[in-house]
Amino acid sequence: MTSSPSVLPAGQPFQRKAALRLLLRSHWTFAVLQVLDLLTTMAAFHFGASEVNPLVARLTIEFGRFGGVLASKLIAVVIALGVRRRLWVANLLYMLIVCWNIVVLAILSAR
């Protein structure tokens, strides 16, 4: 007797995929990623990095580094509140951004 992959208790691939889908489609994930992006961006600023996103760069000129990045996060959250079907795309994008920020921090802190 063989069991299907969705029923296996050892690996539980079906449950992992479902959990990953829920995580990627969650507004909470989006909010946490925004906080992580804010924190890693501020840390990168501390080490001398500059903002590469033109909109955020302009906001940092208008409101200072923290205020500008925070304003961009608030704008992103307001936009994401109305989006449900494609929120996973935004979450993947911000996961990549946070990972990139961590790479930049590692490079800058090694100098």
Backbone as XML, in Angstrom:
<?xml version="1.0"?>
<chain id="A" units="angstrom">
  <residue number="1" name="MET">
    <atom name="N" x="0.850" y="-1.170" z="0.000"/>
    <atom name="CA" x="0.000" y="0.000" z="0.000"/>
    <atom name="C" x="0.898" y="1.236" z="0.000"/>
  </residue>
  <residue number="2" name="THR">
    <atom name="N" x="0.652" y="2.131" z="-0.936"/>
    <atom name="CA" x="1.412" y="3.376" z="-0.991"/>
    <atom name="C" x="0.504" y="4.522" z="-0.596"/>
  </residue>
  <residue number="3" name="SER">
    <atom name="N" x="1.111" y="5.530" z="-0.066"/>
    <atom name="CA" x="0.316" y="6.695" z="0.319"/>
    <atom name="C" x="0.691" y="7.859" z="-0.583"/>
  </residue>
  <residue number="4" name="SER">
    <atom name="N" x="-0.245" y="8.744" z="-0.798"/>
    <atom name="CA" x="-0.008" y="9.897" z="-1.662"/>
    <atom name="C" x="0.841" y="10.920" z="-0.927"/>
  </residue>
  <residue number="5" name="PRO">
    <atom name="N" x="1.544" y="11.788" z="-1.672"/>
    <atom name="CA" x="2.396" y="12.796" z="-1.033"/>
    <atom name="C" x="1.637" y="13.745" z="-0.116"/>
  </residue>
  <residue number="6" name="SER">
    <atom name="N" x="0.337" y="13.940" z="-0.346"/>
    <atom name="CA" x="-0.408" y="14.879" z="0.487"/>
    <atom name="C" x="-0.794" y="14.277" z="1.835"/>
  </residue>
  <residue number="7" name="VAL">
    <atom name="N" x="-0.546" y="12.976" z="2.042"/>
    <atom name="CA" x="-0.949" y="12.320" z="3.274"/>
    <atom name="C" x="0.251" y="11.888" z="4.119"/>
  </residue>
  <residue number="8" name="LEU">
    <atom name="N" x="1.445" y="11.933" z="3.575"/>
    <atom name="CA" x="2.618" y="11.480" z="4.300"/>
    <atom name="C" x="2.860" y="12.308" z="5.549"/>
  </residue>
  <residue number="9" name="PRO">
    <atom name="N" x="2.905" y="11.661" z="6.734"/>
    <atom name="CA" x="3.151" y="12.418" z="7.958"/>
    <atom name="C" x="4.617" y="12.840" z="8.120"/>
  </residue>
  <residue number="10" name="ALA">
    <atom name="N" x="5.541" y="12.101" z="7.528"/>
    <atom name="CA" x="6.957" y="12.405" z="7.744"/>
    <atom name="C" x="7.356" y="13.740" z="7.101"/>
  </residue>
  <residue number="11" name="GLY">
    <atom name="N" x="7.141" y="13.882" z="5.798"/>
    <atom name="CA" x="7.555" y="15.086" z="5.100"/>
    <atom name="C" x="6.488" y="16.156" z="5.067"/>
  </residue>
  <residue number="12" name="GLN">
    <atom name="N" x="5.254" y="15.745" z="5.039"/>
    <atom name="CA" x="4.094" y="16.627" z="4.959"/>
    <atom name="C" x="4.259" y="17.706" z="3.891"/>
  </residue>
  <residue number="13" name="PRO">
    <atom name="N" x="4.565" y="17.317" z="2.622"/>
    <atom name="CA" x="4.775" y="18.338" z="1.587"/>
    <atom name="C" x="3.527" y="19.166" z="1.303"/>
  </residue>
  <residue number="14" name="PHE">
    <atom name="N" x="2.362" y="18.557" z="1.395"/>
    <atom name="CA" x="1.134" y="19.307" z="1.123"/>
    <atom name="C" x="0.929" y="20.394" z="2.161"/>
  </residue>
  <residue number="15" name="GLN">
    <atom name="N" x="1.162" y="20.060" z="3.425"/>
    <atom name="CA" x="0.978" y="21.040" z="4.493"/>
    <atom name="C" x="2.005" y="22.160" z="4.398"/>
  </residue>
  <residue number="16" name="ARG">
    <atom name="N" x="3.226" y="21.840" z="4.015"/>
    <atom name="CA" x="4.247" y="22.882" z="3.860"/>
    <atom name="C" x="3.883" y="23.841" z="2.739"/>
  </residue>
  <residue number="17" name="LYS">
    <atom name="N" x="3.413" y="23.301" z="1.625"/>
    <atom name="CA" x="3.017" y="24.167" z="0.511"/>
    <atom name="C" x="1.845" y="25.051" z="0.896"/>
  </residue>
  <residue number="18" name="ALA">
    <atom name="N" x="0.883" y="24.487" z="1.609"/>
    <atom name="CA" x="-0.274" y="25.280" z="2.045"/>
    <atom name="C" x="0.156" y="26.369" z="3.023"/>
  </residue>
  <residue number="19" name="ALA">
    <atom name="N" x="1.066" y="26.019" z="3.926"/>
    <atom name="CA" x="1.550" y="27.009" z="4.894"/>
    <atom name="C" x="2.330" y="28.111" z="4.186"/>
  </residue>
  <residue number="20" name="LEU">
    <atom name="N" x="3.145" y="27.727" z="3.195"/>
    <atom name="CA" x="3.898" y="28.729" z="2.433"/>
    <atom name="C" x="2.957" y="29.653" z="1.676"/>
  </residue>
  <residue number="21" name="ARG">
    <atom name="N" x="1.912" y="29.080" z="1.080"/>
    <atom name="CA" x="0.927" y="29.910" z="0.376"/>
    <atom name="C" x="0.261" y="30.900" z="1.323"/>
  </residue>
  <residue number="22" name="LEU">
    <atom name="N" x="-0.135" y="30.423" z="2.500"/>
    <atom name="CA" x="-0.760" y="31.313" z="3.483"/>
    <atom name="C" x="0.201" y="32.412" z="3.915"/>
  </residue>
  <residue number="23" name="LEU">
    <atom name="N" x="1.455" y="32.050" z="4.130"/>
    <atom name="CA" x="2.461" y="33.023" z="4.545"/>
    <atom name="C" x="2.661" y="34.093" z="3.476"/>
  </residue>
  <residue number="24" name="LEU">
    <atom name="N" x="2.764" y="33.674" z="2.214"/>
    <atom name="CA" x="3.001" y="34.628" z="1.132"/>
    <atom name="C" x="1.787" y="35.512" z="0.848"/>
  </residue>
  <residue number="25" name="ARG">
    <atom name="N" x="0.610" y="35.038" z="1.151"/>
    <atom name="CA" x="-0.604" y="35.812" z="0.879"/>
    <atom name="C" x="-1.084" y="36.622" z="2.080"/>
  </residue>
  <residue number="26" name="SER">
    <atom name="N" x="-0.316" y="36.632" z="3.136"/>
    <atom name="CA" x="-0.737" y="37.279" z="4.373"/>
    <atom name="C" x="-0.389" y="38.768" z="4.404"/>
  </residue>
  <residue number="27" name="HIS">
    <atom name="N" x="-1.342" y="39.559" z="4.862"/>
    <atom name="CA" x="-1.065" y="40.975" z="5.091"/>
    <atom name="C" x="-0.078" y="41.141" z="6.249"/>
  </residue>
  <residue number="28" name="TRP">
    <atom name="N" x="-0.099" y="40.210" z="7.207"/>
    <atom name="CA" x="0.837" y="40.269" z="8.326"/>
    <atom name="C" x="2.264" y="40.068" z="7.836"/>
  </residue>
  <residue number="29" name="THR">
    <atom name="N" x="2.448" y="39.158" z="6.894"/>
    <atom name="CA" x="3.774" y="38.958" z="6.310"/>
    <atom name="C" x="4.242" y="40.251" z="5.656"/>
  </residue>
  <residue number="30" name="PHE">
    <atom name="N" x="3.339" y="40.890" z="4.931"/>
    <atom name="CA" x="3.673" y="42.148" z="4.271"/>
    <atom name="C" x="4.094" y="43.194" z="5.294"/>
  </residue>
  <residue number="31" name="ALA">
    <atom name="N" x="3.339" y="43.304" z="6.380"/>
    <atom name="CA" x="3.657" y="44.293" z="7.415"/>
    <atom name="C" x="5.017" y="43.996" z="8.058"/>
  </residue>
  <residue number="32" name="VAL">
    <atom name="N" x="5.297" y="42.738" z="8.353"/>
    <atom name="CA" x="6.583" y="42.362" z="8.948"/>
    <atom name="C" x="7.719" y="42.673" z="7.975"/>
  </residue>
  <residue number="33" name="LEU">
    <atom name="N" x="7.518" y="42.389" z="6.694"/>
    <atom name="CA" x="8.545" y="42.685" z="5.699"/>
    <atom name="C" x="8.790" y="44.185" z="5.586"/>
  </residue>
  <residue number="34" name="GLN">
    <atom name="N" x="7.755" y="44.982" z="5.742"/>
    <atom name="CA" x="7.928" y="46.436" z="5.713"/>
    <atom name="C" x="8.786" y="46.891" z="6.886"/>
  </residue>
  <residue number="35" name="VAL">
    <atom name="N" x="8.541" y="46.327" z="8.060"/>
    <atom name="CA" x="9.340" y="46.677" z="9.245"/>
    <atom name="C" x="10.791" y="46.234" z="9.044"/>
  </residue>
  <residue number="36" name="LEU">
    <atom name="N" x="10.987" y="45.019" z="8.530"/>
    <atom name="CA" x="12.343" y="44.538" z="8.273"/>
    <atom name="C" x="13.061" y="45.404" z="7.237"/>
  </residue>
  <residue number="37" name="ASP">
    <atom name="N" x="12.334" y="45.824" z="6.205"/>
    <atom name="CA" x="12.931" y="46.701" z="5.198"/>
    <atom name="C" x="13.316" y="48.037" z="5.824"/>
  </residue>
  <residue number="38" name="LEU">
    <atom name="N" x="12.458" y="48.585" z="6.641"/>
    <atom name="CA" x="12.762" y="49.848" z="7.328"/>
    <atom name="C" x="14.016" y="49.708" z="8.190"/>
  </residue>
  <residue number="39" name="LEU">
    <atom name="N" x="14.068" y="48.648" z="8.990"/>
    <atom name="CA" x="15.210" y="48.462" z="9.896"/>
    <atom name="C" x="16.512" y="48.218" z="9.137"/>
  </residue>
  <residue number="40" name="THR">
    <atom name="N" x="16.458" y="47.377" z="8.106"/>
    <atom name="CA" x="17.689" y="47.094" z="7.360"/>
    <atom name="C" x="18.125" y="48.306" z="6.543"/>
  </residue>
  <residue number="41" name="THR">
    <atom name="N" x="17.174" y="49.083" z="6.044"/>
    <atom name="CA" x="17.524" y="50.300" z="5.314"/>
    <atom name="C" x="18.174" y="51.315" z="6.241"/>
  </residue>
  <residue number="42" name="MET">
    <atom name="N" x="17.619" y="51.486" z="7.426"/>
    <atom name="CA" x="18.206" y="52.425" z="8.379"/>
    <atom name="C" x="19.603" y="51.975" z="8.796"/>
  </residue>
  <residue number="43" name="ALA">
    <atom name="N" x="19.782" y="50.676" z="8.975"/>
    <atom name="CA" x="21.117" y="50.160" z="9.314"/>
    <atom name="C" x="22.088" y="50.414" z="8.163"/>
  </residue>
  <residue number="44" name="ALA">
    <atom name="N" x="21.633" y="50.222" z="6.932"/>
    <atom name="CA" x="22.493" y="50.470" z="5.768"/>
    <atom name="C" x="22.855" y="51.952" z="5.682"/>
  </residue>
  <residue number="45" name="PHE">
    <atom name="N" x="21.904" y="52.832" z="5.971"/>
    <atom name="CA" x="22.205" y="54.268" z="6.011"/>
    <atom name="C" x="23.301" y="54.549" z="7.038"/>
  </residue>
  <residue number="46" name="HIS">
    <atom name="N" x="23.220" y="53.877" z="8.167"/>
    <atom name="CA" x="24.205" y="54.066" z="9.234"/>
    <atom name="C" x="25.615" y="53.730" z="8.744"/>
  </residue>
  <residue number="47" name="PHE">
    <atom name="N" x="25.722" y="52.735" z="7.859"/>
    <atom name="CA" x="27.021" y="52.323" z="7.333"/>
    <atom name="C" x="27.417" y="53.085" z="6.070"/>
  </residue>
  <residue number="48" name="GLY">
    <atom name="N" x="26.592" y="54.067" z="5.665"/>
    <atom name="CA" x="26.970" y="54.904" z="4.537"/>
    <atom name="C" x="26.291" y="54.605" z="3.213"/>
  </residue>
  <residue number="49" name="ALA">
    <atom name="N" x="25.347" y="53.702" z="3.202"/>
    <atom name="CA" x="24.635" y="53.393" z="1.955"/>
    <atom name="C" x="23.682" y="54.530" z="1.604"/>
  </residue>
  <residue number="50" name="SER">
    <atom name="N" x="23.264" y="54.554" z="0.350"/>
    <atom name="CA" x="22.278" y="55.542" z="-0.076"/>
    <atom name="C" x="21.075" y="54.809" z="-0.676"/>
  </residue>
  <residue number="51" name="GLU">
    <atom name="N" x="19.956" y="55.487" z="-0.718"/>
    <atom name="CA" x="18.719" y="54.899" z="-1.240"/>
    <atom name="C" x="18.771" y="54.882" z="-2.761"/>
  </residue>
  <residue number="52" name="VAL">
    <atom name="N" x="18.424" y="53.741" z="-3.364"/>
    <atom name="CA" x="18.445" y="53.627" z="-4.819"/>
    <atom name="C" x="17.062" y="53.784" z="-5.448"/>
  </residue>
  <residue number="53" name="ASN">
    <atom name="N" x="16.010" y="53.620" z="-4.666"/>
    <atom name="CA" x="14.654" y="53.822" z="-5.175"/>
    <atom name="C" x="14.416" y="55.328" z="-5.290"/>
  </residue>
  <residue number="54" name="PRO">
    <atom name="N" x="14.139" y="55.836" z="-6.501"/>
    <atom name="CA" x="13.999" y="57.293" z="-6.672"/>
    <atom name="C" x="12.880" y="57.910" z="-5.832"/>
  </residue>
  <residue number="55" name="LEU">
    <atom name="N" x="11.770" y="57.220" z="-5.691"/>
    <atom name="CA" x="10.671" y="57.750" z="-4.890"/>
    <atom name="C" x="11.080" y="57.858" z="-3.421"/>
  </residue>
  <residue number="56" name="VAL">
    <atom name="N" x="11.662" y="56.801" z="-2.906"/>
    <atom name="CA" x="12.080" y="56.807" z="-1.503"/>
    <atom name="C" x="13.211" y="57.815" z="-1.293"/>
  </residue>
  <residue number="57" name="ALA">
    <atom name="N" x="14.107" y="57.914" z="-2.259"/>
    <atom name="CA" x="15.189" y="58.898" z="-2.161"/>
    <atom name="C" x="14.613" y="60.311" z="-2.057"/>
  </residue>
  <residue number="58" name="ARG">
    <atom name="N" x="13.597" y="60.598" z="-2.860"/>
    <atom name="CA" x="12.957" y="61.919" z="-2.806"/>
    <atom name="C" x="12.274" y="62.142" z="-1.456"/>
  </residue>
  <residue number="59" name="LEU">
    <atom name="N" x="11.604" y="61.105" z="-0.949"/>
    <atom name="CA" x="10.954" y="61.223" z="0.355"/>
    <atom name="C" x="11.980" y="61.451" z="1.462"/>
  </residue>
  <residue number="60" name="THR">
    <atom name="N" x="13.166" y="60.847" z="1.336"/>
    <atom name="CA" x="14.193" y="61.069" z="2.362"/>
    <atom name="C" x="14.732" y="62.487" z="2.303"/>
  </residue>
  <residue number="61" name="ILE">
    <atom name="N" x="14.728" y="63.090" z="1.122"/>
    <atom name="CA" x="15.131" y="64.497" z="1.009"/>
    <atom name="C" x="14.099" y="65.390" z="1.689"/>
  </residue>
  <residue number="62" name="GLU">
    <atom name="N" x="12.828" y="65.068" z="1.484"/>
    <atom name="CA" x="11.740" y="65.886" z="2.043"/>
    <atom name="C" x="11.561" y="65.702" z="3.548"/>
  </residue>
  <residue number="63" name="PHE">
    <atom name="N" x="11.673" y="64.441" z="4.023"/>
    <atom name="CA" x="11.318" y="64.139" z="5.412"/>
    <atom name="C" x="12.467" y="63.585" z="6.249"/>
  </residue>
  <residue number="64" name="GLY">
    <atom name="N" x="13.670" y="63.587" z="5.712"/>
    <atom name="CA" x="14.793" y="62.977" z="6.415"/>
    <atom name="C" x="14.837" y="61.482" z="6.143"/>
  </residue>
  <residue number="65" name="ARG">
    <atom name="N" x="15.929" y="60.869" z="6.522"/>
    <atom name="CA" x="16.101" y="59.444" z="6.207"/>
    <atom name="C" x="15.014" y="58.577" z="6.824"/>
  </residue>
  <residue number="66" name="PHE">
    <atom name="N" x="14.842" y="58.670" z="8.135"/>
    <atom name="CA" x="13.845" y="57.829" z="8.793"/>
    <atom name="C" x="12.435" y="58.196" z="8.335"/>
  </residue>
  <residue number="67" name="GLY">
    <atom name="N" x="12.121" y="59.481" z="8.319"/>
    <atom name="CA" x="10.785" y="59.918" z="7.923"/>
    <atom name="C" x="10.441" y="59.538" z="6.498"/>
  </residue>
  <residue number="68" name="GLY">
    <atom name="N" x="11.406" y="59.653" z="5.597"/>
    <atom name="CA" x="11.168" y="59.306" z="4.202"/>
    <atom name="C" x="10.928" y="57.827" z="3.994"/>
  </residue>
  <residue number="69" name="VAL">
    <atom name="N" x="11.760" y="57.003" z="4.639"/>
    <atom name="CA" x="11.576" y="55.549" z="4.515"/>
    <atom name="C" x="10.276" y="55.139" z="5.197"/>
  </residue>
  <residue number="70" name="LEU">
    <atom name="N" x="9.985" y="55.726" z="6.350"/>
    <atom name="CA" x="8.725" y="55.411" z="7.036"/>
    <atom name="C" x="7.526" y="55.819" z="6.178"/>
  </residue>
  <residue number="71" name="ALA">
    <atom name="N" x="7.588" y="56.976" z="5.550"/>
    <atom name="CA" x="6.492" y="57.415" z="4.667"/>
    <atom name="C" x="6.303" y="56.434" z="3.520"/>
  </residue>
  <residue number="72" name="SER">
    <atom name="N" x="7.403" y="55.936" z="2.961"/>
    <atom name="CA" x="7.284" y="54.969" z="1.862"/>
    <atom name="C" x="6.663" y="53.669" z="2.354"/>
  </residue>
  <residue number="73" name="LYS">
    <atom name="N" x="6.957" y="53.277" z="3.575"/>
    <atom name="CA" x="6.370" y="52.064" z="4.143"/>
    <atom name="C" x="4.875" y="52.251" z="4.366"/>
  </residue>
  <residue number="74" name="LEU">
    <atom name="N" x="4.487" y="53.420" z="4.852"/>
    <atom name="CA" x="3.059" y="53.695" z="5.062"/>
    <atom name="C" x="2.298" y="53.696" z="3.742"/>
  </residue>
  <residue number="75" name="ILE">
    <atom name="N" x="2.899" y="54.272" z="2.709"/>
    <atom name="CA" x="2.278" y="54.260" z="1.380"/>
    <atom name="C" x="2.124" y="52.824" z="0.898"/>
  </residue>
  <residue number="76" name="ALA">
    <atom name="N" x="3.144" y="52.016" z="1.068"/>
    <atom name="CA" x="3.092" y="50.616" z="0.634"/>
    <atom name="C" x="2.004" y="49.845" z="1.378"/>
  </residue>
  <residue number="77" name="VAL">
    <atom name="N" x="1.879" y="50.079" z="2.677"/>
    <atom name="CA" x="0.865" y="49.379" z="3.463"/>
    <atom name="C" x="-0.534" y="49.793" z="3.024"/>
  </residue>
  <residue number="78" name="VAL">
    <atom name="N" x="-0.751" y="51.081" z="2.791"/>
    <atom name="CA" x="-2.068" y="51.545" z="2.337"/>
    <atom name="C" x="-2.426" y="50.910" z="0.998"/>
  </residue>
  <residue number="79" name="ILE">
    <atom name="N" x="-1.477" y="50.851" z="0.091"/>
    <atom name="CA" x="-1.722" y="50.226" z="-1.213"/>
    <atom name="C" x="-2.025" y="48.740" z="-1.037"/>
  </residue>
  <residue number="80" name="ALA">
    <atom name="N" x="-1.277" y="48.072" z="-0.172"/>
    <atom name="CA" x="-1.440" y="46.625" z="0.015"/>
    <atom name="C" x="-2.748" y="46.264" z="0.707"/>
  </residue>
  <residue number="81" name="LEU">
    <atom name="N" x="-3.336" y="47.189" z="1.449"/>
    <atom name="CA" x="-4.588" y="46.878" z="2.132"/>
    <atom name="C" x="-5.691" y="46.495" z="1.149"/>
  </residue>
  <residue number="82" name="GLY">
    <atom name="N" x="-5.667" y="47.077" z="-0.033"/>
    <atom name="CA" x="-6.700" y="46.783" z="-1.011"/>
    <atom name="C" x="-6.367" y="45.621" z="-1.931"/>
  </residue>
  <residue number="83" name="VAL">
    <atom name="N" x="-5.195" y="45.048" z="-1.763"/>
    <atom name="CA" x="-4.756" y="43.985" z="-2.663"/>
    <atom name="C" x="-4.744" y="42.663" z="-1.910"/>
  </residue>
  <residue number="84" name="ARG">
    <atom name="N" x="-5.350" y="41.648" z="-2.485"/>
    <atom name="CA" x="-5.311" y="40.336" z="-1.856"/>
    <atom name="C" x="-4.789" y="39.274" z="-2.824"/>
  </residue>
  <residue number="85" name="ARG">
    <atom name="N" x="-5.245" y="39.340" z="-4.059"/>
    <atom name="CA" x="-4.925" y="38.280" z="-5.014"/>
    <atom name="C" x="-3.454" y="38.266" z="-5.411"/>
  </residue>
  <residue number="86" name="ARG">
    <atom name="N" x="-2.814" y="39.411" z="-5.502"/>
    <atom name="CA" x="-1.412" y="39.482" z="-5.933"/>
    <atom name="C" x="-0.476" y="39.901" z="-4.810"/>
  </residue>
  <residue number="87" name="LEU">
    <atom name="N" x="-0.928" y="39.814" z="-3.587"/>
    <atom name="CA" x="-0.093" y="40.197" z="-2.452"/>
    <atom name="C" x="1.148" y="39.306" z="-2.351"/>
  </residue>
  <residue number="88" name="TRP">
    <atom name="N" x="1.039" y="38.067" z="-2.786"/>
    <atom name="CA" x="2.191" y="37.162" z="-2.740"/>
    <atom name="C" x="3.343" y="37.697" z="-3.579"/>
  </residue>
  <residue number="89" name="VAL">
    <atom name="N" x="3.036" y="38.395" z="-4.673"/>
    <atom name="CA" x="4.086" y="38.965" z="-5.518"/>
    <atom name="C" x="4.826" y="40.056" z="-4.744"/>
  </residue>
  <residue number="90" name="ALA">
    <atom name="N" x="4.072" y="40.924" z="-4.086"/>
    <atom name="CA" x="4.682" y="41.991" z="-3.287"/>
    <atom name="C" x="5.499" y="41.400" z="-2.141"/>
  </residue>
  <residue number="91" name="ASN">
    <atom name="N" x="4.990" y="40.357" z="-1.506"/>
    <atom name="CA" x="5.725" y="39.732" z="-0.413"/>
    <atom name="C" x="7.033" y="39.118" z="-0.907"/>
  </residue>
  <residue number="92" name="LEU">
    <atom name="N" x="6.996" y="38.460" z="-2.055"/>
    <atom name="CA" x="8.238" y="37.912" z="-2.617"/>
    <atom name="C" x="9.222" y="39.025" z="-2.945"/>
  </residue>
  <residue number="93" name="LEU">
    <atom name="N" x="8.720" y="40.109" z="-3.524"/>
    <atom name="CA" x="9.573" y="41.246" z="-3.858"/>
    <atom name="C" x="10.237" y="41.818" z="-2.608"/>
  </residue>
  <residue number="94" name="TYR">
    <atom name="N" x="9.454" y="42.023" z="-1.556"/>
    <atom name="CA" x="10.031" y="42.585" z="-0.338"/>
    <atom name="C" x="10.943" y="41.602" z="0.385"/>
  </residue>
  <residue number="95" name="MET">
    <atom name="N" x="10.702" y="40.301" z="0.222"/>
    <atom name="CA" x="11.653" y="39.323" z="0.765"/>
    <atom name="C" x="13.003" y="39.482" z="0.076"/>
  </residue>
  <residue number="96" name="LEU">
    <atom name="N" x="12.973" y="39.669" z="-1.243"/>
    <atom name="CA" x="14.213" y="39.887" z="-1.994"/>
    <atom name="C" x="14.882" y="41.195" z="-1.587"/>
  </residue>
  <residue number="97" name="ILE">
    <atom name="N" x="14.084" y="42.238" z="-1.377"/>
    <atom name="CA" x="14.639" y="43.533" z="-0.970"/>
    <atom name="C" x="15.313" y="43.426" z="0.393"/>
  </residue>
  <residue number="98" name="VAL">
    <atom name="N" x="14.663" y="42.766" z="1.340"/>
    <atom name="CA" x="15.254" y="42.608" z="2.670"/>
    <atom name="C" x="16.533" y="41.778" z="2.578"/>
  </residue>
  <residue number="99" name="CYS">
    <atom name="N" x="16.511" y="40.712" z="1.774"/>
    <atom name="CA" x="17.737" y="39.906" z="1.582"/>
    <atom name="C" x="18.845" y="40.756" z="0.970"/>
  </residue>
  <residue number="100" name="TRP">
    <atom name="N" x="18.503" y="41.568" z="-0.019"/>
    <atom name="CA" x="19.493" y="42.454" z="-0.632"/>
    <atom name="C" x="20.057" y="43.431" z="0.401"/>
  </residue>
  <residue number="101" name="ASN">
    <atom name="N" x="19.181" y="43.999" z="1.226"/>
    <atom name="CA" x="19.637" y="44.916" z="2.274"/>
    <atom name="C" x="20.616" y="44.219" z="3.219"/>
  </residue>
  <residue number="102" name="ILE">
    <atom name="N" x="20.351" y="42.966" z="3.531"/>
    <atom name="CA" x="21.238" y="42.217" z="4.420"/>
    <atom name="C" x="22.589" y="41.983" z="3.748"/>
  </residue>
  <residue number="103" name="VAL">
    <atom name="N" x="22.579" y="41.688" z="2.453"/>
    <atom name="CA" x="23.839" y="41.527" z="1.718"/>
    <atom name="C" x="24.627" y="42.837" z="1.734"/>
  </residue>
  <residue number="104" name="VAL">
    <atom name="N" x="23.945" y="43.949" z="1.469"/>
    <atom name="CA" x="24.604" y="45.263" z="1.489"/>
    <atom name="C" x="25.173" y="45.541" z="2.878"/>
  </residue>
  <residue number="105" name="LEU">
    <atom name="N" x="24.407" y="45.229" z="3.918"/>
    <atom name="CA" x="24.901" y="45.431" z="5.292"/>
    <atom name="C" x="26.148" y="44.591" z="5.569"/>
  </residue>
  <residue number="106" name="ALA">
    <atom name="N" x="26.144" y="43.369" z="5.101"/>
    <atom name="CA" x="27.308" y="42.491" z="5.309"/>
    <atom name="C" x="28.532" y="43.053" z="4.617"/>
  </residue>
  <residue number="107" name="ILE">
    <atom name="N" x="28.349" y="43.532" z="3.396"/>
    <atom name="CA" x="29.466" y="44.101" z="2.647"/>
    <atom name="C" x="29.974" y="45.383" z="3.320"/>
  </residue>
  <residue number="108" name="LEU">
    <atom name="N" x="29.053" y="46.259" z="3.694"/>
    <atom name="CA" x="29.444" y="47.528" z="4.322"/>
    <atom name="C" x="30.084" y="47.320" z="5.691"/>
  </residue>
  <residue number="109" name="SER">
    <atom name="N" x="29.589" y="46.371" z="6.454"/>
    <atom name="CA" x="30.159" y="46.160" z="7.793"/>
    <atom name="C" x="31.513" y="45.476" z="7.729"/>
  </residue>
  <residue number="110" name="ALA">
    <atom name="N" x="31.814" y="44.795" z="6.614"/>
    <atom name="CA" x="33.115" y="44.146" z="6.468"/>
    <atom name="C" x="34.214" y="45.133" z="6.123"/>
  </residue>
  <residue number="111" name="ARG">
    <atom name="N" x="33.840" y="46.325" z="5.690"/>
    <atom name="CA" x="34.849" y="47.334" z="5.309"/>
    <atom name="C" x="35.549" y="47.910" z="6.489"/>
  </residue>
</chain>
